[in-house]
Amino acid sequence: MNKKHIIDAQTGVEEIVDFTSEEETQLATDTADELSKKETKQNAIAEKETLKASAKAKLIAGEALTEDEANTIVL
């Protein structure tokens, strides 16, 4: 079980307590959301790199590019 550190600013009393079940659930939800966002971002980066590589190969071969491939080229 996770714990939290509580400090009363007026008295200076420190206390370490367990998370409530609601806090545990929220932590699990937040963690899953962050992992999902990270995966989505990594997938977008990988997809863009794949398009760049495809565009480069087609340019070298003299083939026509798709619109997505053309959009990856920065002039």
C-alpha positions as CSV (number, residue, x, y, z in Angstrom):
1,M,0.0,0.0,0.0
2,N,1.3,3.5,-0.8
3,K,1.8,6.1,1.8
4,K,1.7,9.8,2.0
5,H,3.6,12.3,4.1
6,I,1.5,15.0,5.7
7,I,3.0,18.0,7.4
8,D,0.8,20.5,9.3
9,A,2.3,23.9,8.4
10,Q,1.0,25.6,11.6
11,T,2.2,23.0,14.1
12,G,5.0,21.4,12.2
13,V,3.6,17.9,13.1
14,E,4.5,15.3,10.5
15,E,2.5,12.2,9.9
16,I,2.9,9.3,7.4
17,V,-0.4,7.6,6.6
18,D,-1.6,5.0,4.1
19,F,-3.5,6.0,1.0
20,T,-7.2,5.6,1.1
21,S,-8.8,3.1,-1.3
22,E,-10.0,6.1,-3.4
23,E,-6.4,7.5,-3.6
24,E,-5.1,4.1,-4.5
25,T,-7.7,3.9,-7.3
26,Q,-6.9,7.4,-8.6
27,L,-3.1,6.7,-8.5
28,A,-3.7,3.5,-10.6
29,T,-5.9,5.4,-13.1
30,D,-3.4,8.3,-13.4
31,T,-0.5,5.9,-13.9
32,A,-2.4,4.0,-16.6
33,D,-3.4,7.3,-18.3
34,E,0.2,8.4,-18.4
35,L,1.4,5.1,-19.8
36,S,-1.2,5.3,-22.5
37,K,-0.2,8.9,-23.4
38,K,3.4,7.9,-23.5
39,E,2.6,4.9,-25.8
40,T,0.5,7.1,-28.1
41,K,3.4,9.7,-28.4
42,Q,6.0,6.9,-29.1
43,N,3.7,5.4,-31.7
44,A,3.3,8.8,-33.4
45,I,7.0,9.3,-33.5
46,A,7.6,5.9,-34.9
47,E,5.0,6.4,-37.6
48,K,6.5,9.7,-38.6
49,E,10.0,8.1,-38.8
50,T,8.6,5.3,-41.0
51,L,7.0,7.9,-43.3
52,K,10.3,9.8,-43.5
53,A,12.2,6.6,-44.4
54,S,9.6,5.6,-47.0
55,A,9.7,9.1,-48.5
56,K,13.5,9.1,-48.7
57,A,13.5,5.6,-50.4
58,K,10.9,6.7,-52.9
59,L,12.8,9.9,-53.7
60,I,16.0,8.0,-54.3
61,A,14.1,5.5,-56.5
62,G,12.3,8.3,-58.4
63,E,8.9,7.1,-57.3
64,A,5.8,9.2,-56.5
65,L,5.2,10.1,-52.9
66,T,2.0,9.8,-51.0
67,E,0.6,13.0,-49.5
68,D,1.6,11.9,-46.0
69,E,5.1,11.2,-47.1
70,A,5.3,14.5,-48.9
71,N,4.2,16.3,-45.7
72,T,7.1,14.8,-43.8
73,I,9.7,16.5,-46.0
74,V,11.0,19.8,-44.6
75,L,12.4,22.2,-47.1
